[in-house]
């Protein structure tokens, strides 16, 4: 699974030729930890990318995308926000969001 930072977000997410699922998370967040196995399963898929942004390390990204609670998921397609959801999600719910 990729780790997105302020330095690589533009290249890895906004310029990606594949859809990208971004998980905004915090290391202290229980529901975020519960999502990790689901994200690892999704990361095995080849038709999209999966990665995380630690909200405590990258406040500018948090502010830009108006993240108010975690886990918060945003799907980017062609550099644009294509979908978002908050809270614990099933693998099927996240796949539906990505493929939307």
N, C-alpha and C positions, 0 to 999 in steps of 0.2 A: 504494500500500500504506500502511496506517495505521501510525502509531507510537503504541504504547500506553505510558502513563506511570502513575505512582502517582496522578496527578491525574485522568486520564480513564478509567482501567481500569474503574471501576464503571459509568460511563455507557456507554462504547463496547463493553464486553465483557459484563459481568454483566447489564446492562439491555437488551441488544440483542434485537430481535425476530427476528433471523436468527442461525443458527449462526455461531460465530466461531472461526477457526483462529488460534491465537496461537503464534508462533515465538519462543521464548526463545533468544537468540543472543548472540554476542560479536563485536566487530569484529575481534579477533585470531584468530578461529577459522576455519581453512581449510574444514572441512566446512560451516560456516554460510554462507560465501561461495559454496560450490558449490550450495547450496540456493536462492540468491537468484533465479536465472532460473525455477525451478519455482514459487516463490512468486509471482513476477510474472505467470506464466501463470494461476495459480489466482486471482489478484486480479481477473482479467477476468471471472470468473464473477459472476453477479448474485444467486444464491440463498444466498450466505453472505459473510461478511467475512473478510479476511485482514490480519493485522498482526503487528508485532514488538515485543518487549520486550528492550532492551539490558540484559543481566544485570549489567553493571558500573555502570550508572546507577540501577538500581532494585532494590537488595538486599532490600527488604521484600517485593516480589512474588516474588523468587527464593526467599526463605525460606518464604513462605506456601504456595507450590506445590511446595516441596521439589525444586527444580531442582538436580541434582548434576552434570550434564554437558550440553553443548550440541552440536548443536542439539537442542532439546527442544520437542515440539509438543503443545499441549493444545487440544482442541476443547471449546468451551463451548456448551451449548444451554440456554436458559431460566435462565441464571445458574449452571448446574451444570456440573461437569466431565463430559463425555460420552465422552471418549476421550483417550488420550495415547500417544505413541510417541517414541522417541529415535533420533538418528542420521540419516544421509542416507536420504531416502525418495524414491520415484518419485512423479510426479504422480498416478498411478493409486492408489498406496498411501495418499496423503494424501486423495484424493477418497473412497476407501472409508472412511477414518477419519471424515471429515466427514459423510458420508451414512449411516454406520453405523446 
